[in-house]
Amino acid sequence: MNVILDVDDVSTVISLVTSQVLDNVELSQTTKDAVRDWRRAHDPETLGLDEYAAVFNEALGNLIDEHSTRMLRRRGKVRVSAAERRRQ
């Protein structure tokens, strides 16, 4: 399955996750500042966000692939992928 989030979607995920971390996790002020700095480096329309979106999409695709069963059809037979057989 291919899932690709655009840069705006990745920016939304960053905002949601970092705000949850900053609001709900006990962190030192230094750590909070580091999270805020990281988030600023990945603001919309920055090169940092563009690069991060590509990494994010690759990681998301890999996670989905790891948790998905791939079915192959050959000459009327349905087979599970080799990766799925290894997990069993």
C-alpha positions as CSV (number, residue, x, y, z in Angstrom):
1,M,0.0,0.0,0.0
2,N,1.3,3.4,-0.9
3,V,0.5,6.3,1.5
4,I,2.2,9.6,0.8
5,L,1.5,12.6,2.9
6,D,2.1,16.0,1.4
7,V,4.2,18.6,3.2
8,D,1.2,20.3,4.7
9,D,0.0,17.0,6.2
10,V,3.5,16.3,7.7
11,S,3.5,19.8,9.1
12,T,0.2,19.1,10.8
13,V,1.5,15.9,12.3
14,I,4.6,17.7,13.6
15,S,2.5,20.4,15.2
16,L,0.1,17.9,16.8
17,V,2.8,15.6,18.2
18,T,5.1,18.3,19.5
19,S,2.2,20.2,21.1
20,Q,1.1,17.0,22.9
21,V,4.7,16.3,24.0
22,L,5.2,19.9,25.3
23,D,1.8,20.0,27.0
24,N,1.6,16.5,28.5
25,V,5.1,15.3,29.3
26,E,7.3,16.5,32.1
27,L,10.4,17.9,30.5
28,S,13.1,20.2,31.5
29,Q,13.1,23.7,30.1
30,T,16.2,22.9,28.1
31,T,14.4,19.9,26.5
32,K,11.3,22.0,25.8
33,D,13.4,24.6,24.1
34,A,15.1,21.9,22.0
35,V,11.7,20.6,20.9
36,R,10.5,24.1,20.0
37,D,13.8,24.7,18.1
38,W,13.4,21.5,16.2
39,R,9.8,22.3,15.3
40,R,10.8,25.8,14.1
41,A,13.5,24.2,11.9
42,H,10.6,22.2,10.3
43,D,8.2,25.1,9.8
44,P,6.1,25.2,6.6
45,E,8.0,26.4,3.5
46,T,11.4,25.4,4.9
47,L,13.9,23.0,3.4
48,G,14.0,21.2,6.7
49,L,10.3,20.3,6.4
50,D,10.7,19.2,2.8
51,E,13.5,16.9,3.7
52,Y,11.7,15.6,6.8
53,A,8.5,14.9,4.8
54,A,10.4,12.6,2.5
55,V,11.9,10.7,5.5
56,F,8.5,10.6,7.2
57,N,6.8,9.2,4.2
58,E,9.5,6.5,3.8
59,A,9.2,5.5,7.4
60,L,5.4,5.5,7.3
61,G,5.4,3.3,4.1
62,N,7.9,0.9,5.7
63,L,5.7,0.6,8.8
64,I,2.6,-0.1,6.8
65,D,4.5,-2.7,4.7
66,E,5.8,-4.4,7.9
67,H,2.3,-4.8,9.3
68,S,0.5,-5.7,6.1
69,T,0.0,-9.1,4.5
70,R,0.8,-9.2,0.9
71,M,-1.2,-11.6,-1.2
72,L,0.1,-12.8,-4.5
73,R,-2.1,-14.5,-7.1
74,R,-0.4,-17.0,-9.4
75,R,-2.4,-19.2,-11.8
76,G,-5.5,-19.1,-9.7
77,K,-3.8,-19.7,-6.4
78,V,-3.4,-17.1,-3.6
79,R,-0.1,-17.1,-1.8
80,V,1.1,-15.1,1.1
81,S,4.3,-13.2,0.6
82,A,7.7,-14.5,1.8
83,A,7.9,-11.8,4.3
84,E,4.6,-12.8,5.8
85,R,5.6,-16.5,6.0
86,R,8.8,-15.5,7.9
87,R,6.6,-13.7,10.5
88,Q,4.5,-16.7,11.2
